[in-house]
Amino acid sequence: MSGVVRCKLCPKECELAPGQRGDCRARVNLDGKLVTLVYGKPCAARPDPVEKKPMFHFLPGTRIFSIATAGCNLHCKFCQNWDISQKNPEDARNIDMPPQKVVQAARGYSCLSVAYTYSEPLTFYEYTRDTCVLAKKAGLKNVIVTAGYINEEPLRELCESVDGANVDLKAFTEEYYRDMCDGDLATVLRSLRIMREEGVFIEITNLVLPGHNDDPTLIKEMCEWIKDNLGARTPIHFSRFHPQYRMMHLYPTPAKTLQTARDVAKETGLHHVYVGNVPGVDEDTYCPRCGKTVISRIGYRVTSYKLDDGRCSYCGTPIAGVWK
Amino acid sequence: MIKRRNGEDIRRGWTRRGFGLVAATAAAGVTFFKTSVYRSGSDIGVKIADHWEEVKDPKRKSK
């Protein structure tokens, strides 16, 4: 017996000798057994507006109880939550919150759903999955906000109790994923297809970094892939980058770059295109048939809602999403 | 010896305050240690993970 174990959660498949820690910082070989260090110990737990995830087509105007633990299996140089994602669990300020307590807290805050977010929920896989199962039994919905960097088998298992996902599609080149994130694009695209097959409602976020992934040709290619593989009704959010972590030298994404990305996505034929992190710009949902505004938003607040049972109140066209 | 008008040694009060200050600093230090170093170390949630296998013939090192 070598005592060496191989983690099969994500494509990195770290081989760990006793005492060694995985690339995600949250999984350790403890005496020949692989253990997670973050089960029931979130470093963040609070109710949020569901629009903050961002999920614009998922129970709009409701609150979602959001949890995260330390660690991540990617190391994006531009990470907006690097202070928890790039930290060892023992260095974070954690609280004791087993899955039962998460469900209780979600109900206590009148949330209709639970989000596994901020860092990478697939890194705290066991905690996410067990909480999802309990939440579902309690009548709550589950949303993962993820980079989608995971192996097929654990993802399919998780999808059984997940209702919605916001997947961070960071760019549409392997080079970008390799150089900026320490991951690969093919795995993320496979995860998106699996989630679609498993019936998880998907919204996509693309964080636009000026000069790195804002080439309109690549954005067009990405939008065409989304349209062909996930459907034109898949919402996409082009989010503004703010200097963080190892990209402090970069300037925030100009509004014009985000508008160009939005125009390209609309020209490609995607129905629901949003601009994120710029309050007051492109936050409303329009009916793809009659063009009228069906959901108006200011920031994270829903100001008008013109849907009847998921259909446009004006023309009756069904709008993609989870509405009840 | 410096004395007050009532005959009390004036340094006595300062000695008491000095001890108080040392005790308060020590208490704050212990509290800080417990809430930062000690507390965080005890706040991990260890559980056997899913999706892993034993490696009989290890070749590749972890990243």
Interface residues (C-beta under 8 A of the other chain):
Chain A: M1 S2 V4 V5 R6 C7 K8 L9 K12 C14 E15 L16 A17 Q20 R21 G22 D23 R27 L30 G32 K33 L34 V35 T36 L37 V38 Y39 G40 K41 P89 E90 D91 A92 R93 N94 I95 D96 Y125 E126 Y127 R129 N151 E153 P154
Chain B: S40 G41 D43 I44 G45 V46 K47 I48 A49 D50 H51 W52 E53 E54 V55 K56 D57 P58 K59 R60 K61 S62 K63
